[in-house]
Amino acid sequence: MNLTFTLKAIFGTLLLVFFANLGLHAQNVPCAGGDANGHACNAVDMLAFIPLSEMNCPGVNDIWGWNDPMTGKEYVILGCTTGTTFFDVSDPINPVFLGDLPTYTNNSTWRDMKVYADHAFIVSEAAGHGIQVFDLSRLRDVAAPPITFTEDAHLDSLGNGLVLGNSHNIVINEGSGYAYTVGNGGLCSGGLAAVDISSPLNPTFAGCFSAGGYTHDAQCVNYIGPDPDYAGSEICFNSNGNAGFVIAEVSDKTDMELISSASYANQNYTHQGWATEDHQYFLMNDELDESGFGQNTRTHLWDIRDLDLPIYMGYFESTEAAIDHNLYIKGDYAYMSNYTAGLRIVDISDIANGNLSEVAYFDVYTPNNSANFSGSWSNYPYFPSGTIAVTSRGEGLFLLQWSPTFLSVELSNFEANPSTQTIELSWTTASEQNHDSFIIERSTDANSFERIGSLPATGNAITSTSYDYLDQQVLPGINYYYRLKQISTDGDIEFSKTVSAKIELSDTFTGIYPNPVGKSAQLIVSSKQEGLAYIHITDANGRLVERLSETLSLGTNVLELNTEKLARGVYFIQVEDKPASRFVKM
């Protein structure tokens, strides 16, 4: 099996070199050893790469997709500075460039598109652009690609003297049949401009929402969340730049209303976000907080179970410094385009507890992962085939594939319970199949985990099985996070949710590490007050060998103990009136 994988990796690399020499797109390059032809990766393979030179485009921006309900074929709709390009990606290893739809007026760095009823609706920040409408069914019949397309309808005049000129983005709620242009130049104060697209080739203006000010991007949904006040309503979650997070009720297009607005610490420019599929939580990116405050990529988390009072839950911070741009949620995963760091896939299954973890990535931009605007603008993760389409501004279009592994293990509970000096982990599986082992991992920041132990699994079981693990290497006053790395007999991996526990600070002596000791050791003492403490070391016969004094600080103290002069044997160490601990000098 390893030989086959190695040969495939080598074959993929040779294939890439071969196509690169011919000037054609790279195909079918697996992620092997963290690399796919120079692109850093984790569990994400490159199916194809189409450079800008093969699509008659000087630079790409946003992206969306269409799954043809008649043929089942999959198509990429790609924003370009000069217009919109279309690809048949039904065979993602051999994508076909079908042609392009030129911009309605001028070229622009910003172009956005969404799909409703087999039609693409396209806006741009090019002056006077309006909305281009394109019948996607025409892509079925392209006999000699690539060709130049024309739009099937266009909307700019809205009546009553109103004109839809340039827009930054377009949002479509397929459940209601309405589109909303946002970031409009001079219209609706830059807020939501609602357009009835129920008849795609005859779009009509329906109303404005401007109470939240300029809207940079939004997601509009038929609400299914838990807030009973808005059951059955149409809700828009708006990312409003300098104004932060804005939620609006938009059911009545003639009377759209502000529900709430909120901000967060280190807010710089609220750019875009997406709600979980149950409409209980919202993930948001801020486009300027990384470069503005010198921090790594931060994804901000909101509890939106009460729409009148959204609660800021904190943030998930990446290991990279890249600027985040667009993210989308599919099931328990968020697919993030973080400019120079490329596509990052994050597990959000435990978002209720504020715990997110990165599970896969593919870096489309190789020079660096710094905080600049090169690299991935956006991605489209919704193709039924699992193909993920990702843009890279100065490079082109990447077609990627990630296949998360799911083990046949039903984990019914996982808990962490602290005592005075240890934390006990316990979990139960309802059933197991081909299950090899558990790796126990620990973290102090819920992001970077390390292995602290392992337990063999039952292997195969149709009844409940319980497991326990005692973590003795813990200090009081520190919040510890734990997760289980579950490994199958075939080497497949799945992570559990994350749990946490903390030993409350008390006036105790917690022990000596390591034990047995060598030339030196560490004494761990927690104290509720500052002051002098006396330490006694006695041998196995109760004779005092050494008496030390140490000034303790409030909280956990780690004291260095020189044991080099002690002879080999068993000793007892005691801090004032605390119970003594036994240790061995080797």
C-alpha positions in Angstrom: 0.0 0.0 0.0 2.8 2.4 0.8 4.6 1.5 -2.4 1.5 2.2 -4.5 1.0 5.6 -2.7 4.7 6.5 -3.3 4.4 5.6 -7.0 1.3 7.7 -7.4 3.0 10.7 -5.7 6.0 10.3 -8.0 3.7 9.9 -11.1 1.8 13.0 -10.1 4.9 15.0 -9.8 6.3 13.8 -13.2 2.9 14.5 -14.8 2.9 18.0 -13.4 6.4 18.7 -14.9 5.3 17.3 -18.2 2.2 19.5 -18.4 4.1 22.5 -17.2 6.7 22.1 -20.0 3.8 22.0 -22.5 2.3 25.1 -21.0 -0.9 23.3 -20.1 -2.7 23.0 -16.7 -1.4 20.7 -14.0 -3.5 17.6 -13.3 -4.1 15.1 -10.5 -1.3 15.9 -8.1 -1.8 14.2 -4.7 -0.8 15.9 -1.4 2.2 13.7 -0.4 4.4 14.5 2.6 2.7 17.9 3.1 3.5 19.0 -0.5 1.7 19.0 -3.9 4.2 20.3 -6.4 5.5 23.1 -4.2 2.2 23.9 -2.6 2.0 23.2 1.2 -0.9 21.0 1.9 -2.6 18.7 4.5 -5.0 16.1 3.3 -6.1 18.1 0.2 -5.1 17.0 -3.3 -4.9 19.1 -6.4 -7.1 17.8 -9.2 -6.2 20.5 -11.6 -4.7 24.0 -11.9 -5.7 26.4 -14.7 -3.4 29.4 -14.9 -4.6 32.8 -15.9 -2.9 32.5 -19.3 -5.4 29.6 -20.2 -8.5 31.7 -19.5 -7.8 35.0 -21.2 -7.9 36.7 -17.8 -5.4 39.1 -16.2 -6.6 38.4 -12.6 -9.4 36.5 -10.9 -11.5 37.4 -7.9 -14.8 35.8 -6.7 -16.3 32.5 -7.6 -19.5 30.4 -7.5 -20.8 27.2 -9.0 -23.7 25.6 -10.8 -24.8 22.0 -10.8 -27.0 21.3 -13.9 -30.2 19.6 -12.6 -30.8 18.1 -16.1 -27.3 16.6 -16.8 -25.7 16.5 -13.4 -22.7 18.3 -14.8 -20.8 20.8 -12.6 -19.7 24.3 -13.7 -17.4 27.0 -12.2 -18.5 30.6 -12.6 -15.3 32.6 -12.1 -15.0 36.4 -11.7 -12.3 38.1 -13.8 -11.2 41.7 -14.0 -12.4 41.8 -17.6 -15.7 39.8 -17.1 -16.9 36.4 -16.0 -15.4 33.0 -17.2 -17.1 29.6 -17.2 -15.6 26.1 -16.8 -17.1 22.7 -17.2 -15.5 20.8 -14.2 -17.6 17.7 -14.4 -14.3 15.9 -14.9 -12.2 18.0 -12.5 -8.9 16.4 -13.7 -9.7 17.6 -17.2 -11.7 20.9 -16.9 -12.9 22.6 -20.0 -12.7 26.4 -20.4 -16.1 27.2 -22.2 -15.7 30.9 -22.6 -16.3 34.3 -21.0 -19.0 37.0 -20.6 -17.3 40.4 -21.0 -17.9 43.1 -18.3 -21.0 45.3 -19.0 -19.0 48.5 -18.8 -15.4 48.7 -17.6 -12.8 46.4 -16.1 -12.8 46.0 -12.3 -10.9 44.2 -9.6 -14.2 43.5 -7.9 -16.9 41.2 -9.4 -19.4 38.9 -7.7 -22.0 36.4 -8.8 -24.6 34.0 -7.4 -27.0 31.5 -8.9 -30.8 31.2 -8.8 -33.1 29.0 -11.0 -30.2 28.1 -13.4 -29.3 31.7 -14.0 -26.2 33.6 -12.9 -26.6 37.1 -11.5 -23.4 39.2 -11.8 -22.4 42.6 -10.3 -19.2 44.6 -10.3 -17.8 47.8 -8.9 -17.2 48.9 -12.5 -19.2 52.2 -12.9 -22.7 51.7 -14.3 -22.4 47.9 -14.4 -25.8 47.0 -12.9 -26.8 43.3 -12.8 -25.9 41.0 -15.7 -28.2 37.9 -16.0 -26.9 34.8 -17.8 -28.9 31.7 -18.6 -26.5 28.9 -17.5 -28.3 26.2 -19.5 -26.5 27.7 -22.5 -23.3 26.1 -21.1 -24.7 22.6 -22.1 -24.4 23.4 -25.8 -21.0 24.9 -26.3 -19.7 23.0 -29.3 -16.3 24.7 -29.9 -15.0 26.3 -26.7 -14.0 28.8 -25.8 -16.5 31.3 -27.0 -17.6 34.9 -26.1 -21.0 35.0 -24.4 -23.6 37.8 -24.2 -25.9 38.4 -21.2 -29.6 37.3 -21.5 -30.9 40.2 -19.4 -29.7 43.3 -17.6 -30.9 45.5 -14.8 -29.7 49.0 -14.1 -32.8 51.3 -14.2 -35.0 50.7 -11.1 -37.8 53.1 -11.8 -38.7 56.3 -10.0 -35.3 57.8 -11.2 -33.3 55.2 -9.2 -30.3 53.6 -10.9 -28.4 50.5 -9.9 -24.8 51.3 -10.9 -21.9 49.6 -9.3 -22.2 47.1 -6.4 -19.6 45.3 -4.4 -21.4 42.0 -3.9 -24.7 40.2 -4.7 -26.5 38.0 -2.2 -29.2 35.6 -3.2 -31.7 33.8 -0.9 -32.8 30.9 -3.1 -35.6 30.1 -0.6 -37.3 33.5 -1.2 -36.4 34.2 -4.8 -34.8 37.6 -3.9 -31.4 39.0 -4.6 -29.7 41.7 -2.6 -27.0 43.9 -4.0 -24.7 45.4 -1.4 -22.0 48.1 -1.3 -24.0 50.0 -3.9 -22.7 53.3 -5.1 -25.2 55.9 -4.1 -28.2 53.5 -3.8 -29.7 52.5 -0.4 -26.8 54.3 1.4 -24.7 51.3 0.3 -27.0 48.9 2.1 -29.3 46.2 0.8 -31.0 46.8 -2.5 -33.7 44.0 -2.8 -34.4 42.7 -6.3 -37.2 40.2 -7.1 -35.6 37.5 -9.3 -38.5 35.0 -9.2 -38.7 35.6 -13.0 -34.9 35.5 -13.7 -35.0 37.3 -17.1 -37.3 40.1 -15.7 -35.6 41.2 -12.4 -37.4 44.1 -10.6 -36.4 46.4 -7.8 -38.3 45.7 -4.6 -36.9 48.0 -1.8 -34.0 49.3 0.2 -32.5 48.6 3.7 -30.2 51.4 4.7 -30.6 51.5 8.5 -27.3 49.6 9.1 -25.3 51.8 6.7 -22.9 50.5 4.1 -23.0 46.7 3.8 -19.9 45.0 2.5 -21.3 41.5 2.3 -24.3 39.5 3.6 -26.0 36.2 3.9 -29.9 36.2 3.6 -31.9 33.1 4.7 -35.3 31.8 5.5 -34.8 31.6 9.2 -34.9 28.2 10.9 -33.1 29.2 14.1 -34.3 28.9 17.7 -35.5 32.6 18.2 -39.3 32.3 18.3 -39.7 36.0 17.6 -38.5 35.5 14.0 -39.8 32.1 13.1 -40.5 31.9 9.4 -39.0 35.3 8.7 -36.4 36.2 6.1 -33.2 37.4 7.9 -30.1 39.0 6.5 -26.8 38.7 8.4 -24.8 41.7 7.3 -21.0 42.4 7.5 -20.9 46.1 7.5 -17.3 47.1 7.4 -16.6 49.8 10.0 -20.1 49.4 11.5 -19.6 45.8 12.5 -22.2 43.0 12.6 -25.8 43.9 11.6 -28.9 41.7 11.6 -32.0 42.7 9.6 -35.5 41.4 9.2 -36.3 41.7 5.4 -39.5 39.7 4.9 -41.4 42.9 3.8 -39.2 44.5 1.1 -41.1 47.8 1.6 -40.3 47.8 5.3 -37.1 46.0 6.1 -36.1 46.5 9.7 -33.0 46.6 11.8 -33.0 43.9 14.5 -29.6 44.4 16.1 -26.0 45.5 15.6 -22.9 44.6 17.4 -19.1 45.1 17.5 -16.1 43.3 19.0 -12.7 43.9 20.4 -10.0 44.9 17.8 -12.7 45.4 15.2 -11.1 46.9 12.1 -13.2 46.0 9.0 -16.0 43.4 9.3 -15.8 41.8 5.9 -17.9 38.7 5.4 -19.4 35.7 7.3 -21.7 32.7 7.2 -24.2 31.1 9.6 -24.1 27.5 10.7 -26.8 25.4 8.9 -29.0 25.5 12.0 -28.8 29.3 12.2 -27.5 29.3 15.8 -23.9 30.5 15.3 -22.2 32.9 12.9 -18.5 32.8 11.7 -17.1 36.1 10.6 -13.9 37.4 9.1 -12.4 40.9 9.6 -10.3 41.8 6.6 -8.0 44.4 8.3 -7.4 43.1 11.8 -4.4 41.0 10.9 -2.5 43.7 9.1 -3.9 46.4 11.5 -3.0 44.8 14.8 -0.2 42.4 13.8 -2.1 39.2 14.8 -2.5 35.9 13.0 -5.7 35.1 11.1 -8.7 35.4 13.3 -12.2 34.0 12.7 -14.7 35.6 15.0 -17.5 33.6 16.5 -21.1 34.8 17.4 -23.9 33.2 19.2 -27.0 34.3 17.3 -29.6 32.1 19.0 -31.2 35.4 20.2 -31.2 37.7 17.1 -32.0 40.7 19.2 -28.9 40.1 21.3 -26.0 38.4 19.4 -23.2 37.4 21.8 -19.6 37.6 20.8 -17.9 34.3 21.7 -14.3 35.1 20.9 -12.2 33.9 18.0 -10.4 31.0 16.4 -6.8 32.0 15.6 -4.8 30.3 12.9 -1.1 29.5 13.1 -0.6 31.7 10.0 -0.5 35.5 9.6 -2.6 35.7 6.4 -5.5 38.0 5.9 -8.9 36.2 5.9 -11.3 37.0 3.1 -14.3 34.7 2.3 -15.6 31.7 4.2 -18.5 29.3 3.7 -20.0 26.6 5.8 -21.0 23.1 4.7 -22.1 20.7 7.4 -19.6 20.7 10.3 -16.8 22.4 8.3 -15.9 25.9 7.4 -14.1 26.4 4.1 -12.0 29.6 4.4 -10.1 31.5 1.8 -7.3 33.2 3.7 -5.4 35.0 0.9 -1.7 34.0 1.1 -2.5 30.9 3.3 -4.9 29.6 0.7 -7.8 27.2 1.5 -8.1 26.3 5.2 -10.7 23.7 6.3 -11.9 24.0 9.9 -14.0 21.6 12.0 -16.8 23.6 13.7 -18.7 20.7 15.1 -18.0 21.9 18.7 -18.6 25.6 18.0 -21.2 25.7 20.8 -18.3 25.5 23.2 -16.2 27.8 21.2 -13.9 25.1 20.0 -12.7 25.0 16.4 -9.8 23.1 14.9 -8.1 23.1 11.5 -8.2 19.7 9.8 -6.9 20.3 6.3 -5.4 23.0 4.0 -4.0 23.7 0.6 -1.8 26.8 0.1 -2.4 28.2 -3.4 0.1 31.0 -3.0 3.7 29.7 -2.5 5.9 32.8 -1.8 4.7 33.5 1.8 1.8 33.4 4.2 2.1 37.0 5.3 -0.6 39.6 5.8 -1.1 40.9 2.2 -3.7 40.7 -0.5 -2.2 38.0 -2.7 -3.6 34.5 -3.0 -7.1 33.1 -2.5 -10.0 35.5 -2.8 -12.7 32.9 -2.4 -13.8 29.3 -2.8 -16.9 27.2 -3.7 -17.3 24.0 -1.7 -20.9 23.0 -2.6 -20.4 20.7 -5.6 -22.1 17.3 -5.0 -18.9 15.6 -6.2 -16.9 17.1 -3.5 -14.7 19.1 -5.8 -13.6 22.4 -4.2 -13.0 25.3 -6.6 -10.5 27.9 -5.2 -9.3 31.2 -6.8 -5.9 32.7 -6.4 -5.8 36.3 -7.6 -2.6 36.3 -9.6 -2.3 32.6 -10.3 -5.7 31.2 -11.6 -8.2 28.5 -10.7 -7.4 25.5 -8.5 -9.7 22.4 -8.4 -9.1 20.6 -5.1 -10.4 17.5 -3.3 -10.6 16.7 0.4 -12.1 13.5 1.6 -12.5 13.5 5.4 -12.2 10.1 6.9 -15.0 8.9 9.2 -14.3 6.0 11.4 -16.9 3.4 12.5 -16.8 4.6 16.1 -19.8 6.0 17.9 -18.5 8.1 20.8 -21.4 8.7 23.1 -19.7 10.9 25.7 -16.3 12.4 26.6 -15.6 14.2 29.9 -12.8 15.8 31.8 -13.1 15.9 35.6 -10.5 17.6 37.9 -9.5 16.6 41.4 -7.1 18.3 43.7 -4.0 17.2 41.7 -5.1 15.3 38.6 -7.6 15.5 35.8 -9.5 12.3 34.9 -10.6 11.8 31.4 -13.5 9.4 30.7 -15.3 8.4 27.5 -17.7 5.8 26.3 -18.3 4.3 22.8 -21.7 3.0 21.9 -20.1 0.8 19.2 -16.8 0.2 17.4 -15.7 -1.3 14.2 -12.1 -1.8 13.1 -10.9 0.5 15.8 -7.2 0.3 16.8 -6.5 2.9 19.5 -7.0 6.3 21.1 -4.3 8.9 21.3 -5.0 11.4 24.1 -3.9 15.0 23.2 -3.7 18.0 25.5 -3.5 21.8 24.9 -3.5 25.0 26.9 -4.8 27.2 24.2 -7.4 24.9 22.4 -5.3 25.2 19.2 -1.9 23.5 19.5 -2.3 20.0 20.9 0.4 17.5 22.1 0.2 13.8 22.7 0.2 12.8 26.4 -0.8 9.1 26.2 -2.6 6.3 24.4 -5.0 3.5 25.1 -5.8 0.4 23.0 -9.3 0.3 21.6 -11.7 -2.7 21.8 -11.5 -3.1 18.1 -15.0 -4.3 17.3 -17.9 -4.0 19.6 -21.7 -3.6 19.3 -22.2 -2.8 23.0 -21.0 0.1 25.1 -17.3 0.3 26.1 -15.9 2.7 28.7 -12.4 4.1 28.9 -10.5 6.2 31.5 -7.2 8.1 31.5 -5.6 10.0 34.4 -3.5 13.1 33.6 -1.2 13.6 36.5 1.1 16.2 34.8 -1.1 19.2 35.4 -0.9 22.4 37.4 -3.6 24.3 39.4 -5.1 27.4 37.9 -4.5 26.4 34.2 -7.3 25.5 31.8 -6.4 22.3 30.0 -8.1 21.2 26.7 -8.3 17.6 25.7 -9.3 15.7 22.5 -9.1 12.1 21.4 -7.3 11.1 18.2 -9.1 7.9 17.1 -7.2 5.6 14.8 -8.6 2.7 12.8 -6.8 -0.6 12.1 -6.2 0.8 8.5 -4.6 4.0 9.9 -7.5 6.3 9.3 -7.9 9.1 11.8 -10.8 11.0 13.3 -10.8 13.6 16.2 -13.3 13.8 19.0 -14.8 17.0 20.2 -12.7 19.1 22.6 -13.4 19.1 26.4 -11.7 21.2 29.1 -11.0 21.2 32.8 -9.1 23.2 35.4 -7.9 22.4 38.9 -8.9 25.3 41.0 -6.1 27.2 42.7 -5.6 26.2 46.4 -2.8 26.4 49.0 -1.3 23.0 48.2 2.0 21.2 47.5 1.4 19.3 44.3 4.6 17.3 43.9 8.0 16.9 42.4 8.8 16.2 38.7 10.3 14.1 37.3 10.2 11.2 39.7 12.7 9.5 39.9 14.9 12.6 39.7 18.4 13.1 38.4 20.6 16.0 39.1 17.7 18.4 39.4 14.0 18.5 39.7 11.0 20.9 39.8 8.8 21.4 42.8 5.2 22.5 42.1 3.6 24.5 44.8 0.4 26.6 44.5 -0.2 29.3 47.1 -3.1 31.6 47.9 -0.7 34.2 49.3 2.8 35.6 49.0 5.4 34.8 51.6 8.3 32.6 52.8 7.9 28.8 52.8 10.2 26.2 54.3 11.0 23.0 52.4 12.3 19.8 54.3 14.0 16.9 52.6 14.3 13.7 54.7 15.7 10.3 53.9 13.9 6.9 54.3 14.9 6.8 58.0 13.3 10.2 58.7 16.6 12.0 59.1 16.6 15.7 57.9 18.9 15.9 54.9 18.3 19.5 53.8 16.2 22.5 54.8 15.4 25.2 52.2 13.5 28.4 52.2 11.7 29.8 49.2 9.6 32.9 48.7 6.3 31.9 47.1 4.2 34.1 44.8 0.4 34.1 44.6 -0.6 31.2 42.2 1.4 28.3 40.9 5.1 28.3 41.7 7.6 26.1 39.9 10.7 25.8 42.1 14.0 24.5 40.8 15.6 21.9 43.2 19.2 20.9 43.0 19.5 17.2 44.0 23.0 16.6 42.6 24.5 16.1 46.1 21.9 13.6 47.2 23.0 10.0 47.3 20.9 7.4 45.4 17.9 6.3 47.4 14.3 7.1 48.6 13.5 10.6 50.0 10.5 12.5 51.3 9.9 16.2 50.6 7.5 18.4 52.5 6.5 22.0 52.2 5.9 23.3 55.7 2.7 21.6 57.0 1.7 20.1 53.7 1.6 16.3 53.3 5.0 14.9 52.3 5.7 13.4 48.8 8.0 10.4 48.2 10.7 10.6 45.5 13.6 8.5 44.3 17.1 9.8 43.5 18.6 7.6 40.8 
